[in-house]
């Protein structure tokens, strides 16, 4: 039958219960104080939801891609910042899972699975965002060590994470720039590594975003992921797996906003009746719910496609991320409208959700880039 297996629905119920009890009560405070959601991190780790995608061979839960999306969705429903804990753990470790040596997997993954450590992903630079092949960070082999120099920006959870998956140029003279880039794993304690101050952001304020710096940063030779020159290929393959998780985050934000709006319009009275009785309000709610349901199916379908190695995975990942994030922006904006003046205040969660939704249209590839990816997949036939 066309439905999620029982274990996925049981997982949803478990994560929702935890999120409402352990994460939601702190969401407004986390946003207001712009602080890392330590309560969420502790609760997710205690329950084993901090990195469910890591295989059992590396002390993880071994959950499939759809399950990982459900975890992120349900956490994002109450706090988008907290949902970046499982989401970025997947983003930071996916290149390792795809291309690293067994030795490197065993060195890094168990600590993330148990919550002892967390991971971040370092691809973007100030002058190399969508144009990733133009990055300037360099890595040179010096005996039995790699030496990295450069700066990465927009690094989610930088300063909180222990491990960083980093893309750097190892062959600046490569015939194609993309083939001169390699992937590495850097630890926060490695000499020459440091983090910058937190960015001042519109939303997801509980998740720190910082630059990270490499100043003759020295790491062991075996911390390269895959063969030299394969880093960008690994990075792009990673995004096929992680763009659905951004769709899941957007989906959760939208669902949280709809839930809040439904509750509010049933309680708010004007002209002698609840505003939920007005047809205009009902039409808005119907459209919001319809778009969320469509986004949910796209997100799950794209996650399942990456799990089974479907040839359409790249197209589906971009489509799910784009549609779900556009829906999140529309739904949260409509939710603020349904709350009226109250929605524009910080006394209710929908203004935070509206601010948080915006980033889902930007990171892991802007929605304009996603449309280019989709078009190229279609034209390739």
N, C-alpha and C positions, 0 to 999 in steps of 0.2 A: 504494500500500500504506500501511497505517496504521503509519508509523514515521517517525522523524526522517530528513531528508536526510543523505547522507554527509558533507556539509561541516559539519553540526552535530556529528556524532560525532567528526570530525577536530578540531573546535574543542575539544570536551570533553577529548579526549586531550591536546591541547597545553596547555590550562589546568591539567589535573590534574598533568601532568609538572612544569610550572612551580611549581605550588602545593606539591607534595611536596618539590621541591628547594630552592626559594627562600623559601617562606613558612612551611611546617610547622616547620622547625628553630627558628624564633624565636617560635612561638606561645605557648609556656608562659612564656617570658621577658617577652614583651610584656604578657601578662596579669599576671604577678607584679609587674612594675615599673610597670604602668599607663602605659605609654608608647606613643606613636604608632608603628605598624609601618612604620618607614621602609624596611626591607628589602623589604617587600611593595609599598610605593608605588613604589620604584625598579624592582622586577622587573616589576610590572604595566605601568608606563609604558614600559619598554624593549621589552616584548613587544606593546605596543599594546592592552592589555586594560583600561586604566584608565577608558575611556569609549567602549566599542565602538559605542554607540548613535548617536553623533553622525554626521550624514550626511557623505558624501564632499565635498559642496560647502563644508563648513566644516572641512576637513582631517581628518575623522574616518574611521572604518572603514565606516560605513554599515550596520552589522549590524542584523538584525531583532530584534524583542522577545524571541523565543525564545532567540536567541543570547545576548542580554544576560543572560537568566535563567540560562543554562548557565554563563556566566562567574562570576556571583555564587554559584551553587550550588557549583561546584567549589572556589572559594576558601573559602567558608564551611565546606566539608567539613573543612578543616584549621585555619581561623582565622576565626571570625565577625567579629572586629574588622576584619580586612583586607578582608573582603568588602564592608564599608561604603564602601570607596573607590570601586569602580565603581557600587555601588548609590546612594550619595548624589550622585555626579556626575550620574546620571540624574535623580534627584529634583530636584536644583537647576537642571538645564537644561531639563527637560521643559516647564515653563511658557513658557520662551523659544521652544522649538521649536514649541509650539502656537499662541502668540499674539503674539510679539514682531515688531517691524518687521524688515525685512531688514537694515537698518543695524545694529540692536542685535545681531542674530544674528551678523553678521560681526565685531562688536566683541568679543563674549564667547566664542563657541563654539570658535574655532580654538585659543585658548590652553588650553582644557580638553581638547580632543581630543589635543593634543600632550603634555599632562602638565605644561606650564609652569605651569598654574594648576589649581585644583579649585573645585567649587561646593558650596554648602550651601543649605538650604531653611528659610525662617523664617516659619512660620505660627502656631505655638502661643504662648500667653502663660499666665502663672500662673493667671489667672482666665478664660481662654478656651482651653480644651483641646479637648474634644469640641464645645463651643459656640463655634465659630470666629467666628461673626458678632458676638460680643460683644467682639471685640478692642478694645484702647484705643490702640494705636500709631496716630499721626496723620501724615499727609503733606499739606502745603499748598503750592500753587504760588505762588512768589514771583518774578515776572519770568520769567526763562528757567531757573529752578531749582526743584526740589522740596526742601522742608525737612521732614525726618522727625524725630519725637520719640516715644520709647517704648522698651519693652523686650520682647524675644522670649526665650523659654526653650526648653530641651530641643533646642538646635541641634546636630545631629550634625556632628562634625568642625569646629566653630567654632574659630577660631584657627589652623587649618591651611588652611582654604579662603581663596581670594582673592575670589571672587564669592559674593554672597548674594542669593537671590530672596526678596523681602520683601513680605508683605501688610500694607497699612495703610489706615486709614479716610481717605478723601478727601472724603466727604460725610456728616458726622455727622447731618444732617437728612434723609437719604434715607428715603422712605416705608417701604422694607424695608431693614433694616440690611445685608443681604447685598449690596444694590445700591449701597452707599456705600463699598465696599472696592475698592482698586486694587492692582495688583502692580507691583513695581519691582525693578531690579537695582542693588545697592549693592556697591561695591568696598571692600576692607579699608582702602585708603588714603584713602577719602573723609573729609573733615573732619567731626568729630562722631561717628564710628563707633568703637566699642571693644568688647572682649570681656571677659567675667567669668572667674572661676576655674573650674576643672574640677569637675563634679559627682562625688561619691563614689558609685560605682555597684556594683550586684550583679554585673553581667556586662559584656560588650563593653568591657572596661576599656582596651583599646588604642585605642579610638575616643573622642576627647575630646567631652564634651557640656557645653556652656556656655550661659550667657545672652549675648545681644548687646544693646548699648545704642546708642540714637540720641539724641544731644543736639544739637539743631539741626543734624543731619546733612544736608549739602547735596550734592545730586547734580544732574547736568544734566537738563533737561526731557525729553530723548529717552530717558532710562533707564526710562520707564514701559513696562510690558509690556501692549500692547493699549490699548484705550480706557479712560478713567476709569470706575470702577464695574463693571468686568468681572473684577476680580481674584479674587473668590471663585469665580466660575464657572470661571475658568482653574485655580484651585487644586483644585477638585473633579474637573475633567477630568484633571488631572495624576495624581491618585490612582488613577484607573482604569488608568493606564499603569504606575504604580509599586507598587501593592499586590501585583501578581504577583511583583515583584522581592523583596519581603519574604517572600512564600511561597517563593521560590527560596532565600533565605538560610536560612529555617527548614528547608527540605528538605535543604540541604547539611549543616547542623548535625546533623540526624537521621541522615543517611547516614554521616557521620563517626563518630557514636556507635555505630551498628550495626556498622560495619566494625571498630571497636576491640573491641566486645563479642564478635563472632564469633571474632576472633583470640585473645582472652583465654580464652574458654570451651573452645577446643580445646587450650589449653596447661595450663590449671588442672586439677589432679587432686585428686579426693576419693574415698574408698572404693575406691581402687585403679583408678580410670579417669577419663578426662577428663570434666569436668562437662557437656560438649556431648553426652554419651551419655545423659543423663537426659532423660526425656520432658518434664518440667516446663520445663526450660531450652529444649528444642527448640520447645515451644509458644510461649514468650515470643519467641524469635527469629523464628518464623513470623509472629506477629502484628505485630511491629515492621516486618519487611520488607514485609508486605502493606499496612500503612498508608502506608509511605513510597512504595511504588509507586503507590498511589491518589493520594497528594498530588502526585507528580511529574506524572501525567497532568493533574490539575487545574491545576497551575501553568502547564504548557506550553499547555494549551487556553486558559486565560485570557489569557496573553501573546499568543497568536495572534489571539484575538478583538479585542484592542485594536489589533493591527497592521492588521487588515482593516476596522476600524470596525463591528464586529458590534453590533447593538442590545442584545445581552445582556452587553456588556463590563462594565458596572458591577456586575451581579449576579455574574458569573464572577470578577471581580477580588476582590470581597469574600469570595466562597466559597473561592477558592484561598488567600488570605491567612489566613483563619480556620482552614480545615482543616489546612493545612500547619503553621501555628504550634502548633495544638493537638497535632498529631502529634509535632512536635519536642519539646514538653514531655513527652509521654507516653514517647516513645522514649528520650530522654536519662535520664529518671527510671528506666526499666527497665534501661538500660545500667548506671547506677550500681548498681542492685540486683544485676545479674549479676556485677559485679566484687566484690560483697560489701564487706567492710571496706576493701579496696584502692580501691574506687571512691569512697570518701569522702575520699581523700587527694589531694593535689596531685601525687603521683607519676605519676598517670595522667590522661589528658585528659578523661575523661567528666564529672568534676565541673565542669570549666570549661564544657564543652558544655551541661550542665544549667543552669548559671547564665546562659550566653549565650542559651539558648533562650527564657527567660522574656520578654525584651523584645519578641520577635516577636509575642507575644499582645497587646502594648500599643501600640507605636508605629505610625504611619500609620493611626491609628484603632483603638481597642480592639476586641477581638473581640465585645464587647457592641454597640458601635456598628455593626460589620460586619453583625451579625444584623439590626439595624434597617434598614440599607441594603438587605439582601437581601429582607426582608419587604416593604418599600415597593415594590421593583421587582416583586415578585410581585403585590402588590395593585393596582398600576397596570395590570397585564394586558399 
